[in-house]
Amino acid sequence: MQRHPMRRVTIVIEALAREALCRLLTEAGAQGFTIFPVESHGAHAAQPSDIAEFGTLQCEAVVRPAAAEELLQSLFRDFFPRYAVIVYESEVWVLRPEKF
């Protein structure tokens, strides 16, 4: 069984950015991603998820390393100035690289 290195990019962002985020992920080469509502607690106090438009989303995308780099640069340049957003990246290994 061979494992293939990829990157998981995790984005925690205000729900108002959902459409723009989905567009960016697709343009950056993400074959798929998962988005789900979350509650967050941090520097800007608690962000409840009971009102969808004002909630917080978490997005997980597993992508090839080059796509991760492009995605991180675009998020830093275009999303950080406009939205409340946290981004982190981790190395993961997958068994079926053609899915990514």
JOURGI-V655474 format. One record per pair of residues at least 6 apart in sequence whose ideal C-beta (glycine too) atoms are under 6 Angstrom apart, sorted by sequence separation. I is the first residue (numbers start at 1). J is the second residue. D is the distance in whole Angstrom. If there is no record, write none. Layout:
i-><I | I>
j-><J | J>
d-><D | D>
//
This chain:
i-><49 | 79 | 40 | 25 | 39 | 47 | 39 | 37 | 75 | 40 | 37 | 38 | 38 | 68 | 35 | 36 | 35 | 33 | 34 | 33 | 30 | 30 | 25 | 15 | 29 | 62 | 28 | 15 | 15 | 28 | 28 | 13 | 12 | 11 | 10 | 24 | 9 | 8 | 6 | 7 | 7 | 9 | 7 | 9 | 17 | 14 | 31 | 13 | 14 | 13 | 12 | 11 | 10 | 9 | 7 | 8 | 8 | 6 | 5 | 6 | 3 | 4 | 4 | 6>
j-><55 | 85 | 47 | 33 | 48 | 56 | 49 | 49 | 87 | 56 | 55 | 56 | 58 | 89 | 57 | 58 | 59 | 59 | 60 | 61 | 61 | 63 | 61 | 53 | 67 | 100 | 67 | 55 | 57 | 70 | 71 | 57 | 58 | 59 | 60 | 74 | 61 | 62 | 62 | 63 | 65 | 68 | 68 | 71 | 83 | 83 | 100 | 83 | 84 | 85 | 86 | 87 | 88 | 89 | 89 | 90 | 92 | 92 | 93 | 94 | 93 | 94 | 97 | 100>
d-><4 | 5 | 5 | 5 | 6 | 5 | 5 | 5 | 5 | 5 | 5 | 5 | 5 | 6 | 5 | 6 | 5 | 6 | 5 | 4 | 5 | 5 | 6 | 6 | 4 | 6 | 5 | 5 | 5 | 5 | 4 | 6 | 5 | 4 | 6 | 6 | 5 | 5 | 5 | 6 | 6 | 5 | 4 | 6 | 5 | 5 | 6 | 6 | 5 | 4 | 4 | 5 | 5 | 5 | 6 | 5 | 5 | 5 | 6 | 5 | 4 | 5 | 4 | 6>
//
